[in-house]
Amino acid sequence: MAENELAAFRERWKKELTCKKEDKPPLVGDSASSWDLPGQSGRKNLKRNNKACSSSISEEGVCAEDEACVGGGAGQAAAAQTDEDQPQYVSIARGLLDGRTSPLLDRIQEERTRRKRHYQSMTDVCSASLQQQQRPQRKVKKEELVDQLIQDLNEVNDIPFFDIELPYELALKIFQYLNCTELGRCAQVSRAWRVLAEDSVLWFKMCTGEGYHQDASVSDSPCWKSTLRDCRNSAKTVSSNWKNRVGSISQLQFELGKVLCDVSSCDNFVLAGYTSGDVRLWDTLHWDSAASYLKANSLSVNTDPRPHVSHVQVNGALAAAAYEDGCVDLWSTETGGEPIHHYQSPGRIQALALSPDSPVLLSASGSDVRLDRASDCGYWRTACQAHLPKAVDSVAVVPGREQQWPLAALAAGETVYLLDPREEKPRTLHSVYGHPVTCLDASDSQVAFGVKRSGWAMHDGGNKIHVYSLETSKPTVCVGNSPGDFTCINLRDSPPHLLVCGNKDRRVRVFDLRAGSSVASLYAHHLGVTSVQADDWKIVSGGGEGLVCVWEMRMGAKLWEMHNRHPVRHVRFNTSTLVTANIPDDKSPRGACITDDDLTAHRRHRGVICHYDFSEDSLSQDHILPICRSDYTESHGYNYNISLAVPYDRLSASHSSR
């Protein structure tokens, strides 16, 4: 009805506007049907019709507005002729009909756009709800809820979870900066994070980074997380065994060797030289290895009496020995038997050094120095020879130079030299007249040596330890303040930035090379310290009285000690084993019957090598001591087994005959 009335109103209005204007006003009856009054009543009807038109436009939308605009356009052409003669309200009504001059045009356009958007949104919601109702009901899983939660968090924070947004390799790169505890916490976040936190590559790198299975590859273990856990538990057990002295002790003895002269050890190899001229090699992992018997060169064998062994050195692949007559033999630890390299020096060998990780041998006879190295094909040749002004006291080969030219440090009197085969003569590193060098050691980047001061120099803090950089040949730090002489230094096997040394004043000292200060000072041995080594938590020292002490570095407390008759000249340990050697100073003791027929008379004069095993399986029944490993074919085995069995057999036979 409203639409019909509005259309009729428009038609009547158009007819009235297009009719000619007469001089006298229209009839009352005719005007009453369309306008009650030419002024007030007409304006009221115009306002009422305008409101009806506006409400019709807002409710009907676009179609109703188009119809109104068409009607207004038809009236505009007819009213253009009489625009000037018509009253003001007629022109206003005409403008309202065509809508061009309406003040509500902008508001109508905004309302139209808003209603369109609202209509579209409501349509989408209704269609989605209808589709949701038409789908069959299914049970929502927890994983879907977690995914929805992550999606909601992403929308709220605008920071997406990288395990969803980033590639797997990039997320793995981020996870490798986390430690074991942090990876365990990340594994509890979600399933995707758990897959990342338990990746084998992460745990393999963590395992090798902590020093376990250095030569292994990723495919060697199905679960490197479990492997790292087992290694840590084993290390914890070994550490506890170290502190409580729980393990097995083996004495490495060679009956025909007579008096012990020198001992060297590296990894699982132990090398010993004796006054009989024999050299014995033990493999603590394979006790019955054929390489245990090392034959001397033909010159030393045919000499009567055979010269004593003065120095021995061993690494993972080579074993070297120097004799009193100046001969030097070199063997392979894998094959043993005959020497693979031999040379003769004009005088007695006073110092011998073997590189711990490369085929380089350094020897010093008097003031002459010789450095030999093996080529890539295995042929040994002399790399360089040098002659120094004074006799050489100690030598050290710089480790960690497998792919480079060898480098060695020499101490001769009060001067320290660096020997480089590429240079014509040794380079002087340190020299102070009247201050002799007492001990020397070298690492891959530094060289350290103890200096004995005398005279007025003792008022400047006493004896010192100087540390030089091998790269710049300049001093880096000077530590120590002791009235006694430094007798031993261990820089190569010490933790990074730490140096451990022993002194005649009975103390073991640990220095921090970064700060140049003392970390620990332990009163250890009343006859002076003769050998020392340290790691990140413990110190093992040996003294002239024959005492081996194990210390806890942080607390400075002694954990335990072991005693033997002769001075401790060698101390070397790794994670689970310890090798100590008590070597007598007197190689020809008086009153000792040193003959092949009676080997037990001088046992107290021989010296002893002790091998301590603190590993987890050291107490198992399969661990057999060397004293019980005789197979009755060795010439010296009767001392342990046969000589003990024969009297028992005779006694049994005598009882049976009776």
Buried (B, 14 or more C-beta within 10 A) or exposed (E): EEEEEBEEBBEEBBEBBBEEEEEEEBEEEEBEEBBEEEEEEBBEBBEEBBEBBBEBBBEBBEEBBEBBBEBBEBBBEBBEEBEEEBEEEBBBBBBBBBBEEBEEEEEBEEEBEEEEEEEEEEEEEEEEEEEEEEEEEEEEEEEEEBBEEBEEEBEEEEEBBBBEEBEEEEBBEEBEEBEBEEBEEBBEBBEBBBBBBBBBEBBBBBBBEEEBBEEBEEEEBEEBBEBBBEBBEBBEBBBEBBBEBEBBEBEBBBBBBBBBBBBBBBBBBBBBBBBBBBBBBBBBEEBEBEBBEBBBBEBBEEBEEBBBBBBBBBBEBBBBBBBBBBBBBBBBBEEBEBBBBBBEBEEBBBBBBBBBBBBBBBBBBBBBBBBBBBEEEEEBEEBBEBEBEEBBBBBBBBBBBEEEEBBBBBBBBBBBBBBBBEEEEBEEBBEBEEBBBBBBBBBEEBBBBBBBBEEEBEEEEBBBBBBBBBEEEEEBBBBBEBEBBBBBBBBBBBEEEBBBBBBBBBBBBBBBBEEEEEBBBBEBBEEBBBBBBBBEBBBBBBBBBBBBBBBBBEEBEBBEBBEBBBBBBBBBBBBBBBBBBBBBEEBEBEEBEBEEEEBEEBEBBBBBBBBBBBBBEBEEEEEEEBEEBBEEEBEBBBBBBEEEEEEEEEEEEEEEEE
